[in-house]
Amino acid sequence: MTLLSNVQGWFSGRGDAPPADPDSQLMWRYRQSGGADLLDRLMRNTGDDLYHFLLTQTDAAFAEDLYQSVWIRVMERRHLYEPGTAKFKTWLFTLGRNLMIDELRRQQRWQTTDLDHAETDPAGLAELHTQPLESTIAQDNLHQHFDRVLLGLPFAQREAFVLQQEGFSLKDISEITGIGQETIRSRLRFARQTLQQQLEAHHGPA
Amino acid sequence: MAPHDDDRSVPLDDELSSLYQQRKRRHPAPERLNKTLLATTKADPSGHGRGYGWKSAASSAAAAVVIVILGVNWLQEPKLTISESASPASEMADTTVTESEMSARDSLTEAPKSLAAPAPEADARRSEPAPSSLPRSVVPAPMADKALQFEALQAEPVASAPRFLKAIEGEAKLYEQCDGSLFQHEIPDAPDTGWFEVDWTQEGGIRQITPIGDESQCLEP
């Protein structure tokens, strides 16, 4: 951020005015006071979303560790939260995704670092899988079949799909992942096609 | 959130969304994780960045400034208000006042109980170039600058190097002068009780101490 934009921010009151959406307002208040009750409400409002994202991208044990690490980071870095630049949930998921990828790389479970290259290569997409533990799902149940197909998606497609389902716009997803919007759009299209084809093949058209 | 306002080309599939939401409900964040995290933050409320931000920093700085100012004022205030009000005829009353003042000060500073607790010998004042840096046997001189206000209230007996002093029982460095005011100085050979005469050197040192007894010789030339 440039000095000019900082100065503009001071004069425009950015950083002082509470944000519009409730969770960002809570985070703003938590940033100011550090109250445990505010953190509790933030966790109850957004914790399930975050945990499910982490669980879908990794596995249960890993997701639990990551989940706690993300919230600890929220506590530690709450002074860095700028409501004028991001909604709280976007900020939270960005923290979560960064921690997750760092940890996957550390554990050598990250099978490629070139997501964009793989985007144009369907064969490459298959290499982006992590290995969720939820790999034994019965075939005769729609929900279970959905789980299996979702978890079978390449990491990047699954990530884009989950983030979209969590209410993030293309712009938000691009900010969280650091990937261009067109690439995100492409991943979403692949993900949706795969999910629809797999579900229709098993249960017929919706 | 207001998602997808810029994403009309990627319409959401209701069935996929429904399945996704049902899956999420089946996998909520474990409550024990939330409880553990909250217990952590409650157990360490000052940790994890509490006090960040310019407002908190400004508040802390302001509090620090106030504390420093109060501390400086405390060091500059008269070490003994008794010296302003003391008179030979009211020794007991003066002593009572002084002790109450000192008990209050002791409770704040935890300094050794002494009538001269906030005296120039205090550590905080040792760093100043004024009298505390002088040898102990040297008679303190009136101080300059901000310390002058403090010494001005005390300076007359100090600067005049009193000839006759009376020991105050229980006080090692505090003596009564002929006019009833108090004089603070370390006089190693001073008697524990009664009056004594001090023979000062030109340099402010003490050449000789002569015990006199209970009767002062203040009226002597």
Interface residues (C-beta under 8 A of the other chain):
Chain A: D21 R31 Q32 G34 A36 L39 D40 M43 R44 G47 D48 D49 L50 Y51 H52 L55 E64 Y67 Q68 W71 I72 M75 E76 R77 R78 H79 K87 K89 L142 H143 F146 D147 L150 F161 V162 Q164 Q165 G167 F168 S169 L170 K171 D172 R185 L188 R189 R192 L195 Q196 L199 A206
Chain B: M1 A2 P3 H4 D5 D6 D7 S9 V10 L12 D13 D14 E15 L16 S17 L19 Y20 Q21 Q22 R23 K24 R26 H27 P28 A29 P30 L33 N34 T36 L37 L38 T40 T41 K42 P45 G47 H48 G49 R50 G51 Y52 G53 K55
